[in-house]
Amino acid sequence: MTTIPNEQGTTPMTQEITFRLASETDVPALVALVNSCYRGEGSKQGWTTEADLLGGQRMDAPTMSELLCRSNTLILVGEVQGTLVTCCELQRGVNGAYFGMFSVRPDLQGAGLGKVVLAQAEQMAVREWGSRLMRMKVLKQRPELIAWYERRGYTNTGKTEPFPYGDEAFGLPKRDDLTFVELTRELPL
């Protein structure tokens, strides 16, 4: 059994989580999971929602299928009792691995499952590609999320990237000041 502690150190949930790489048959469940975590009223059940910043969808089936076909990308999924509850994207790059599309089912957020998934993703990047660095982009307007990553050893590099306004694939902005910041962490071998 994997014990999943919450931020306060208690264990409100003890469940067995298994990890595997996603396949094309997972696309509908992955799209539903990612969208449920980031967009719409249902996403507000969890703390990772972007619903106040962005409308529209976060992911669609063609984009997810395309990610699964990339030779430099892995989609890691976590299941509890055969149900998909988490996923993330790992992308091999010249400057380490990129971590994105991090999703934990909203009703399971806040129980420490994210820490378990992030650690698994970091281990996979080291094991599969020998990556020594993990990179990610986080909306600057999400200070609580940035703080969560900083508590896990990530550092804000100071690099920023403008939000891709006009590209609906990234969502429908509800603000005109969205910016990404880059966070990195050296990975132990």
C-alpha positions in Angstrom: 0.0 0.0 0.0 1.1 3.5 -0.8 0.3 6.0 2.0 -0.5 9.4 0.6 0.1 12.1 3.3 -1.4 15.5 3.0 0.4 18.9 3.5 -0.2 18.7 7.2 1.5 15.3 7.5 -1.6 13.3 8.2 -2.8 10.3 6.1 -6.4 10.8 5.1 -6.2 8.4 2.3 -4.3 5.1 1.9 -4.6 3.7 -1.6 -2.4 1.6 -4.0 -1.3 3.7 -6.9 0.2 2.1 -9.9 2.1 3.9 -12.7 2.4 3.1 -16.3 2.9 4.8 -19.7 -0.3 5.9 -21.4 -1.5 4.4 -24.7 -3.9 5.5 -27.4 -6.7 3.7 -25.6 -6.3 6.1 -22.7 -7.0 9.2 -24.8 -10.6 9.8 -23.8 -9.9 9.3 -20.1 -6.8 11.5 -20.3 -8.6 14.3 -22.0 -11.4 14.2 -19.4 -8.9 14.1 -16.5 -6.8 17.1 -17.8 -9.8 19.2 -18.5 -11.5 18.4 -15.2 -8.4 19.6 -13.3 -7.9 22.9 -15.0 -11.1 24.2 -16.6 -14.7 24.7 -15.7 -16.6 24.8 -12.5 -15.8 21.2 -11.6 -12.1 22.0 -11.6 -12.7 24.4 -8.7 -13.1 21.4 -6.4 -9.3 21.1 -6.5 -6.7 23.8 -6.0 -4.9 23.5 -9.3 -7.8 25.0 -11.3 -7.1 27.7 -13.9 -10.8 28.4 -14.3 -10.6 32.0 -13.1 -7.7 32.7 -15.5 -8.7 30.7 -18.6 -11.8 29.4 -20.2 -12.2 26.8 -22.9 -10.6 23.4 -22.9 -7.1 22.5 -21.8 -6.8 19.4 -23.9 -8.5 17.7 -26.8 -8.3 14.2 -28.2 -6.2 15.0 -31.4 -3.6 16.9 -29.4 -3.4 14.1 -26.8 -3.0 11.5 -29.6 -0.3 13.6 -31.2 1.6 13.8 -27.8 1.5 10.0 -27.5 3.1 9.6 -31.0 6.1 11.9 -30.3 9.3 9.9 -29.9 10.6 12.4 -27.3 7.5 12.4 -25.1 6.1 10.1 -22.4 2.7 10.4 -20.8 2.8 8.9 -17.3 -0.5 7.9 -15.8 -1.3 6.8 -12.3 -4.2 4.5 -11.5 -6.0 3.6 -8.2 -8.0 0.4 -8.4 -7.9 0.5 -12.2 -9.2 4.1 -12.4 -7.0 6.8 -14.0 -6.5 9.5 -11.3 -3.3 11.3 -12.4 -1.1 12.0 -15.4 1.8 14.2 -16.6 3.8 14.8 -19.7 7.6 14.3 -19.8 9.4 15.6 -22.8 13.1 14.9 -23.4 15.1 18.0 -24.4 18.6 19.1 -24.8 18.5 20.9 -21.5 16.9 18.2 -19.4 13.4 17.0 -19.3 10.2 19.1 -19.5 7.4 18.4 -17.1 3.9 19.5 -18.0 0.2 18.6 -18.2 0.3 17.7 -14.5 -3.1 16.5 -13.5 -4.5 15.0 -10.3 -8.2 14.3 -10.1 -9.8 17.3 -8.3 -11.4 15.3 -5.5 -8.0 13.8 -4.7 -6.0 17.0 -4.7 -4.5 18.2 -1.4 -3.9 14.7 -0.1 -0.2 14.5 -1.1 -0.7 12.4 -4.3 0.9 15.2 -6.4 4.2 14.8 -4.5 4.2 11.0 -5.2 3.5 11.7 -9.0 6.1 14.4 -9.3 8.7 12.1 -7.6 7.8 9.3 -10.0 8.1 11.6 -13.0 11.5 12.8 -11.9 12.7 9.3 -11.4 11.4 8.3 -14.8 13.3 11.3 -16.5 16.5 10.1 -14.9 16.0 6.4 -15.6 14.7 6.7 -19.2 16.9 9.6 -20.5 19.6 10.3 -17.9 18.1 13.8 -17.4 19.9 15.9 -14.8 17.4 18.8 -14.9 13.6 19.1 -14.9 12.1 22.2 -16.3 8.5 23.4 -16.3 6.4 26.5 -17.1 3.9 27.8 -14.6 1.6 30.8 -14.9 3.0 33.6 -12.9 -0.5 34.4 -11.7 -0.5 31.0 -9.8 1.7 31.9 -6.7 0.3 29.1 -4.6 1.3 26.6 -7.3 4.8 28.1 -7.7 5.2 27.9 -3.9 4.2 24.2 -4.0 6.9 23.5 -6.5 9.5 25.5 -4.6 8.8 23.4 -1.5 9.8 20.4 -3.7 13.1 22.0 -4.6 12.2 23.9 -7.8 13.7 27.3 -8.4 12.3 30.2 -10.4 15.0 30.9 -13.1 13.7 34.4 -13.7 13.0 33.5 -17.3 9.5 34.4 -18.5 7.5 33.6 -21.6 4.4 35.4 -22.8 1.1 33.6 -22.8 0.2 32.7 -26.5 -2.8 35.0 -26.8 -4.9 34.2 -29.9 -4.1 30.4 -29.8 -7.3 28.8 -28.5 -5.4 25.5 -28.0 -4.0 27.1 -24.8 -7.4 28.3 -23.7 -9.5 31.4 -23.7 -7.8 34.0 -21.5 -9.9 35.9 -19.0 -7.0 38.4 -18.2 -4.6 40.3 -20.4 -1.5 39.9 -18.1 -0.9 36.1 -18.3 2.8 35.1 -18.3 4.7 31.9 -17.8 7.7 31.6 -15.5 10.3 28.8 -15.8 11.0 26.6 -12.8 13.9 24.1 -12.7 15.3 21.5 -10.4 18.5 19.5 -10.6 17.7 15.8 -10.5 19.7 13.3 -8.4 21.1 10.3 -10.3 
